[in-house]
Structure formats: C-alpha cells, structure tokens
Amino acid sequence: MGWQSGSVAVRRARTPGQHGGVSPPPLPPVPYHASALRPSWPALPAALRAAVGERLGAPVVTARVAGAGFTRGFAAVLETADGGRAFVKAAPAAEQPHLVDWYAREAAILDRLPAGLPAPRPRWTLHEAGWFVLCTDAVDGHTPRLPWVAGELNATLAGYAEVATALAEPPAELTALGLPHLADLARSDILWWEEVAEGREPTPPLPPPAQGRLPELVALESRLPRYAAGVTGLIHGDLRVDNVLIDADGRAWFCDWTWVCSGPAWFDLAGLLLTAYASGLDADRLFAAHPATAGAPPDALDATLAALAGYYLTGAAAAPPTASPHLPAHQRWSGEQALDWLARRQGWR
C-alpha cells in the first residue's frame, strides 16, 4: 500500500515553552485554502461566459471559485444545467499575459502527462473576448489541513512517489515541449544568497542562528545546479501544500503543472516537506525514507533548503502587484521554515 506501510513519521522534539509546555507548531499566517483573490463568474465578459457554456454543452448554473493559489486569474469548478462539472481557469491576454502563457503551458503539459497519474485531465482550451481559457476535469477535494494529518500526508507522499516514478522516464511527447532544466533555473532564478553576498540584493531579515552564515548559505545553494545537472527525469517544479487536493477517498491529487522541468525528484519532495517540518514532524526521516531520494547526494536536502530559503526570503520583498496579497507572507514564512530546518540540520543553534 504505497511507499510507506506504517503511519507518518513521529513528531520531532520542539522547543519547551512557558510553564514547561511545548511550543505549538509555527503554522503559516496564510489560509492556503483561501489565499487567492479571483474574479467571480458574473464578473467575466458575457461573451466569454457564453462561449464557455457552449463548449461545456449547457449553460453554467453555479461557479465555485477556487480559494487556493496566489494569482488573480479566474479559477472555478463550474456546474452546468445538465449536471456536468468542469474546472476552468481563465485570464485576459491584455492585462495578464503572463497568466495566459502559464495556462497555455500547463495545458500542453497536462495533455502529455502519462495516463493514470493523479493529475487533472485536460479537456480543451479556448480564446474568446480577449481571454484564454483552460478546461480540465474537476477534482472533488480539499487542500490538506495544517498541521498535517497523518492520513493526508501519507497519501500525498505515496501519490508523489507514483508521480516521481512515472516521470523518471517521461514520454517523448512531453520532453519534446523543450521544458527547462532545474540546473538552469537554479542559476537564473532560484539562487539568491550569492546576490546578497555580492551586494546586488538586499539582505533579508535573518533569525539569530543564520546571522553570520552567509558564506555557508552561498556554498550550500551553489551545489544545487551541480546535483541537478544531467538528470533526465521530470519533476512538478512547484510542489506545495496548496497544489495538493485530497479527494473523498483520501487520495492525493496534484495540480498546477505549469513549472514542470527536468530535475531530481528530491527537490520537489523538499519543498513539499517544509509544511511537514513546520507541523512538528520528523521531516528528515520523511525525506530520507521516500523513494524519490534514492541515490541523492548526502547533502541534497541541505543544498535545497539553502536555495529555497534564499529564493523565498528575497522574493517576499518583490512580490508582483498582480499576485495575491497573501504571497509575501507565504514566501516569508516558507523561507523562514527552510532556514530553520537547515539551521537545525547544520547545528547552527
């Protein structure tokens, strides 16, 4: 039954609080199930709504707007008068061309994913009234609860083991899209501690254990491109708790496939486990026990945590105005958790 036959890893020891108690997990200040700021269905152009209804085969009667995510694009489960259901994303080309590009890229990727993966299946795309629309099957599910519930985390880790295995040797039609490589993305967009060290980027606020550790952070993050180089398998590239849905049967589904790239599956796993670490779980054990880490360098997790910490903490001060107002808090909190986890592993306390 999946990658792990037992229950989720035990909780790690946490810092004693007042009155001899234990401090609670540092849960995120972001409601991941309601982090998005999206337009309503009636706010969309009438011509667009009519065209979507026509493609769905019946008029739309209800629209449940998706609460998760950090963009301002339209996203909702639509129900039609004949009882049909579909999930639809849409963005205006003039005001949000980057979202149009992202949705078009995701459509191409979803259409080429191996059959049977726990990912929404694409139906169609549409250009209408200056908008781009992506329609997929609707997944009945909820964002995992934090702190993580053992059953939901086990299902998510088992589901990702399935994804990682299927993408280790991706189909030719998927690689033919010319997807980027994590090694290149790291050098161009993910590694920021060297920029901070060279004075090209402001130093983000650092907790005491990480203060004075900039040389170590630069050295650790610099290993990520080298470790990722040469890997031919594909990864999700943006695996976070808010890109997971747990359905009524307890199965985990993985959404938002825009950032698929060539790279080692342990990079995805480390990003996902930030919330497990923050939930007070033994994330080191969860990482080491997962099949995605087979053959990983001994310090792969440290290199990834250093890179993610710099990426998130510097990004928190530069969130685009078109993003959700919750994005800076998500980035800051995620960077803090990555840095805290790394400091614990490095003995910087």
N, C-alpha and C positions, 0 to 999 in steps of 0.2 A: 504494500500500500504506500506508494510514493517513495520519496528519498529517505524519509526518517520514520522508523517504525514506532518509536516512542513519542512521548509528549515533547513540547517545545523545551529548549534548554532552561536550566534553572536560573533564577534571578541572581545577579551578582550582588555582592555586598555594597550597600550605599552608605553615604556619609551620615553619621549619627546627628540627629537634630536636637532641639531643646528637650529637656526632661527625659533624656536618654532614649528618645524615639529614633526613628529612621526617617530621613528626609524623603518626601514623595518624589516620584519621577518628574523631571523637568519637562512637562508636556508643552507642545508648541503653542504659541499665542495665536495660532491661525486655525480657524474652523475649516479643516480640509474638505468637509462635505459641503461647505457653503463659502468658498473662498473667491468664487468668480463674480464678476459684475457684467451681466449679459443683457442684451435687449430681449424684450418679450416677443412672443409670436405676433401679436397685433401691431407691434412697432415696425415690423418688416414691411417693405413695399407691397402693395396689394398685388401687383403683377407677379412678384416673387412667390407670394403665398399661393396664388392661383396655379402657378407653374409647378410648385412642389406638390400640391394636391393632385394635379393632373398626373404627374409621374407616379404618385402613390396609388392612383386608381380610384380615389374617393376624397371628398373634402376632409380637411383636418378639423376635428371637433374638440380636441384637447391637446395642450402642449405642456409638458412638464420640463421646465428649463433645468439644465444640469447645474448643480451648485458647485461642483469641484472644478478646479483649474485656475489658471492665472491670466487668461486672455479675456478680451472683451467681445470675442466673436459669439455669434448665436450658436447655441448647442442645446438640443432638447429631444426628448422622446415624444414623438408625435403619434396620436391615435386618430384613425380615420373613421368616417361614418360607417364603413363596412366592417369595422372591428380590427383593421390592420394596425400594426405598430412598426415604427422605424425610428432610428436615431439619426438626426440631421445636424450637421454643422454648416454654418454659412458665414461669409464675410464679404464686405463691399470692397471691390478692387481699388476704388479711388482712395478711400480713407484708410484701408488696412491691407495694402498689397502684400505685406509680409505674411499675414494670415492666409491669404489666397494661395501664396506659394507653399506654405506649410500644409494646408489641407490638400492641395493637389499632389504634393509629395507623399503624404500619408495615403491617399487613395491609390497611388501607384504601388506603394509598398504592400498595403493590405491585399491588393489584388494578386500579389505574387508570393505571399507567405505560404509555407507548407500547409496543406489541408489538415484540419483536425486540431490546430493549435487553439488554445483558449484566448482567442482574439476576435473582435467583431468582424464579421464578413461583410465586404463592401457590396453595395447594390448598384449604385450609379452616381454620376456627377452631373452637374447642371450649371450652365451660365445663363443668368436671366437678370434683367433690370440692373445690370452692373454688379451683380453678386455672383460668387462662386459657391456651389452647394456640394457637399459630400454626404451621401446617404449610406448608412450601414444597417445591419441587423441591430435591433435593440437588445441590450443585455439587462435583464432584471437583476439588479444587485445594489449593494451599498458600499460606500467607502469603508475600509476596515476601521474598527474602533481603536482609539488610543487611550490608555496603554493597550498594546496589542493583546488580544485574546488568543490563548494558545491554539485553538482550533483554526482561527483565521490565519494566524501566522504560519502554522504548519501547512495549510492549504496553499498559501501564497508561495512558500518556499518549494513545495512539491510541484506547483504549477510552473515556477520558473525553471526548475530542473528539467521539466518537459520541454520548455521553450529553448533552453540552452542546448539541449541535446539535438533538437530539430534544426537549430541554426548553426550548429558546429560545422555542418557541411551543407550550406544553403543551396537552394535550387539555382540553376544558371540564370533563369529569367529574373531572379531577384538581384543577383550580383551584377547583371547586365545594366542595371539602373545607374551604375557608376557611383555607388554610395561612398561616403567619405570614410577615412580610416581614423580610428581613435588617436593613433600616434600623431597624425597631422592636426587633428582638432585640439589635442592637448597643447601642442606648441603654439597654435594660433589663437586659442580661446579659453583654455582651461587653466593653464599655469600662470599664476599671478604673483607668487612670492618673489620671484626674481625681479619683476617690475617694481615691486615695493622696495626691494633691497637696492635697486639702482636709482631710486628716487623718481621713477616715472609714474608711480601710482602712490596715492596717499596711504599711509599705514593705517589699517583698520584698527578699531579698539581690540586689544588682546587681553585675555584673562592673565592673572599673575603667572600661572605655570608656563605660559607660552612667551612671556615677555623675555627678550634677550635670546630667543631661539630662532631668529630669522635665518641664520646660516643653516641650521639643521632643516628648517622648513624648505628652503631652496634646494638643498641637497636631496631631500626625500622626494619632492614633487618632480625633480628632474629625471627620476628613474622611470616614471610612468610611460613616456614615449618609447623608451628603450624596451620596456617589458611588453608594450602593446605591438611593437613593430613585428611584422611578419605573421601576425595572427590572421588567418583567413576566415574564421567563423564570424558570424554577425551577432550583435547584441542590440537590445532595445534602445539603449543610449540615454534614457530618461526615466529610469525605474525608480519611482517614488510611491509612497503610500497612496497618494491621490490619483495615481494612474492604475490603481487596482480596484476591482469590484468583486465582492463576494456574493455569489448568487444564492437562491433559496436552498440549494442542495449543498451549500458550503464550498463550492468550487470557486477558485480564484480565476478571474479574467483580467487580461492586461490590455490597457487602452493607450491611445495617443502614441502612435508608432512613427511619428514624423522624423525622429532623430536616430533611426537605425543606422549603424555604422559597423565597420569591421573592427573587432577588438575582442579582448578576453572577457568571458562571462563573469569573472570575479569582479570586474569593475561595476557592472550592474548590481551585483549582489551587495557590494559595499555600500553603494548609495541607498539601496532599499533598507539595509540594516541600521541606518542612522536612527530611525524611529524605534527599532528594537533596542538599541543601546539606550536611547532616552527613556524607554519603558522600563529600564532597570533589569533587562535580560542579559544573559551572558552572550553578548554579540560575538565575542572572539570565538567561542565554541560553535555558535551557529554558522559563522563564516567558515571555520576550518572543517566542519562536518559536511558541508554542502558539496555535491559532486561538481559544481561549477568551479571549485577551487583546485581540482585535481591538476597537478603539475604547475601550480602557481609558484612564483618565486617566494621565498620565505617572508620577504618584506613587502609583498604586493599590497597588502592591506594598508600598511603604513604609508606607502607611496600614494595610494589612492586617497586616504584620509587627508594627507597633507595637501594634495591637489584640490580636493573638494572644499576644504576649509578656506583656502585662498580664493577659489572661484566664488564661493557663496559670500564670503565676508566683503570682498571688494565689490561684488555685484550688488550688494544690498544698498550701496550708496549711489548706484547708477541705474536704477530700475526705469524702464521706458514709461512715458506717461500713458501709453496705450494699454499698459498691463493692469492687472488687478491691484487695488490699493493694498492688498494683503501680501503682495510679492516681496517687498523689502523685509517685512517681519519674517516671512518664510525663509528667505535667504540668510538673514542674520542668525536665526535660530539654528538652521541646518549647519551653517558654518561653525557656530559655537559647539554644537554636538560633535561634529567631525574633529574639531580641535581638542575638545575634552577627551574624546575617545583616544585620539592619538597621544595626548599627554599622558594618559593613564598607561598606555602600552609602552611608551618611551621612558616611563619613570621620571617624568619632569615634575612630579608633585613633591 
